[in-house]
Every structure is written in C-alpha cells, then in structure tokens.
C-alpha cells in the first residue's frame, strides 16, 4: 500500500514539475540572451558546479551566443521525469531557434527541496560543429 501511495503522489506532481521545468528553461534563455552566464552558473546545482568550472561554462555559452545569437523561440520536443529519493530529475529537450541558426538543447534539472537547479546542459547545432569552421 505504501508503494502504491508513493507512486500516486509522484504522478500527481508531474504536471507541476513540468511547469516548473518550463519556467526554468525560460529563465535560462532570458539569462542567456542577456549574457548573464554568471547567474546561470550560480543557480546551477552544486553537482553541476563541481563538474564544470564557471569559466568553462561562460566560454561555452559565449561561443553559442557569438555563433547563434539570442534565442528567439524554443519548442519542447521531449521530456522525462524521474522520481528518486535523493532528488528528482526532469529532462527537457528543445528545438531552439536563435537569431542566426537552429539548435537542439537538452536540460536536466534536479528537483530537491522543492526547487529546480540545472544539473546538465547540452546543445547541438551545425553552427557549433568545429569541423564546419573555415
């Protein structure tokens, strides 16, 4: 019975978690457009900050912004919610339109204590492929 109750409670919070992750993605894009990479880093999960140095993230996001420009539109193309006792993860994938090109982004958010923090970020775009650079 306890197991069933936990599953039911977890499934009830899925829409709220999806809404929270959508808002977190919008906040990331707003900060990206403002080139406020320090705030993106400081709000990231401690596990992210332990794995990625602030200057490395700033360098990556600067490169993305220099080559693609501001985000003008993003459409969620997939999501996954994984509930765990140590914190739940919400993964979103987006097809994102920038001023100067397209990209596919993936965000992994860690929910702990009712808040979401960036755990992983990945972007793919032909404009970022070093083999295409002349």
Beta strands, then each sheet from edge to edge (+ up, - down):
strand 1: 71-82
strand 2: 88-98
strand 3: 101-112
strand 4: 115-124
sheet 1: 1+ 2- 3+ 4-
end
